[in-house]
């Protein structure tokens, strides 16, 4: 998904979104033994209507939230937070789901709600939505910013909007308790921090170490693989060699992004910020490689935002040295 937020991006996202609007229903669970078929008490199956596809087995307390309803609430949050009346123009630009359709991740924007950080460097606020039928995700809403030019997005600042409710707690959803008055402060902090990052020089040789630190990537040696119960000496060496191949592939992706953003933005921390947000926003291959060394994909998505705020604060200190920062495990 390259080339920024365009008409084609919106059209493709809307096309993908429509695939998520299928009906689901609950069905009774039955067990079969030598004496016959019996109903299972206190549990039911969530099934795609018209098929035998079972998404999950749930308790009576489970409340069904359809993808359609999750997006309706997302648009309402966007409207309240950014004071938007033409709700029909709040549109998805990002839609992700697996082949099973068991969960989805969606980002909504409004083209007219945007701001410039630098000349021809436009950012838009978005609402991130996660919903699932297989219990992989709780119903989740967060606020973030996306760079219009390249679709690099970042989610952060959970004090503004952060709703995360398991489907057995949906009755606790109350939009009136949300902080809809903090957007201007969030935007101001975001712009100030980006300017700090742009003014902080970063040499090419430090980019890959920064990527590893930002995403908490874990690389195991042959001996460490041998300590895993599932590996003998031979398989441990194979595993370690495979890790080295994947690491080199990740280095190649990062190097290409470094060349791109250093050329476009300059050799600074703002370029690094774009590299890491690109990895989790657009680079499917890069994201797959990141997951190789950090299997918690939700953590990968949130790490750029955490680093953005932390690093912006640290480089404000006159004693800050990048080499020391990279050596520090904290």
ABEGO torsion letter per residue (X at the ends): XBGEBBAAAAAAAAAAAAAABBBBBBBBBBBBBAAEBBBBBGBBBBBBBGBABBABBBBAABBBBBAAAAAAAAAAAAAAAAGBABAAABBBABBBBBAAGABBBBBBBBAABBBBABBGBBBBBBBBBBBBAAGABBBBBBBBBBBAAAGBBBBBGAAABBBBBBAAAAAABBAAABBAAAAAAAAAAAAAAAAAAAABBBBAAAAAAAAAAAAGBBBBBAAAAAABAABBAAAAAAAAAAAAAAAAAAAAAAAAAAAAAAAAAEBBAAAAAAAAAAAAAABAAAAAAAAAABABAAAAAAAAAAAAAAAAAAAABAABBAAAAAABAX
